[in-house]
């Protein structure tokens, strides 16, 4: 296939992704200008919409609902074929009949986050005031705003109390925010590979990614959709840098080492000599097919601003004082993006608040992304926690 053919493929994929912005291949809850979403920045957003998927059936008393919160580059397609990539759901190892989140027993909800690009209002959405994509005119959003939008969705579905809120990484941040902001609406919570605030190191990595996007001449100060361009190179570099943090040195070494890519000697140039270089380039190029560059700016910023204790005089325990929610906290030994110390800080705060909490650190060399991979110990822990909570909830 020549360059023209490759460009046609890229254009077709981009058009498929852009179509998901306003008319996604999923359920959508729409809220009019008379139902604005109040944001932490002081702005309000309206009209607005939230795209979501559901799996399983809601029982008669609406007590079996599980909300799954996705990570930075995830979306609502947690247990179905992705409409843009054609790939299976990103948590098919956890969700489904007979799996830890058993869709024969539970009603599962997963929503695209506010600021995202798969149907929930984000920077690629049309600004009703101008008739053009918001771009950077969209107010900056926070994890709190994401959770507030999800609460509006849960209200829309007529559910008073969620049986379980669960997610990893940025999804884990949302779980903690749900438990802190709506304790009476969360029976059980399972934040995985997450923390109660974003570290300076993580903010630094995000800033590198954002600067890569904004340095791309096709970014056009965020107006690339209006001007018919796309900062694909900048977004790809941002993804490459971030993806390194999702793995561990041990997993990189075992998977790639210093093995060469498709050759038996060095080229003494700047092509992808090593397998790890080729892998990262592939990750970057495949990512731009399904994600919007401005959404990457917004969602990473939301993670940077996350700090639950800051809203409670710097005392994390105060955020959970008196909570009746049951918690299961999980971390991984090789996760240097959200190391176990971050999870332990949450556990200590929950203990100080008198909460019911269990904690597990899983030994693995797979790094931060372990929660998305085939980790039998994680599946066993989740199954045990969910089954125990179900018995306490009267769902067993």
Secondary structure, 3 states (H helix, E strand, C coil): CCHHHHHHHHHHHHHHHHHHHHCCCCEEEEECHHHCEECCCCCEECCEEEEEEEECCCCCCCCCEEEEECCCCCCCCCCCCCCCCCCCCCCCCCECCCCCECCCCCEEEEECCCCCCCCCCCCCCEECCCCEECHHHCCCCCHHHHHHHHHHHHHHCCCCCEEEEEEECHHHHHHHHHHHHCHHHEEEEEEECCCCECCHHHHHHHHHHHHHHHHCHHHHHHCHHHHCCCCHHHHHHHHHHHHHHHCCHHHHHHHCCCCECCCCCCCCCCCCCEHHHHHHHHHHHHHCCCCCHHHHHHHHHHHHHCEHHHHHCCCHHHHHCCCCCEEEEEEECCCCCCCHHHHHHHHHHHHHCCCEEEEEEECCCCCHHHHHCCCHHHHHHHHHHHHHHHHHHCCC
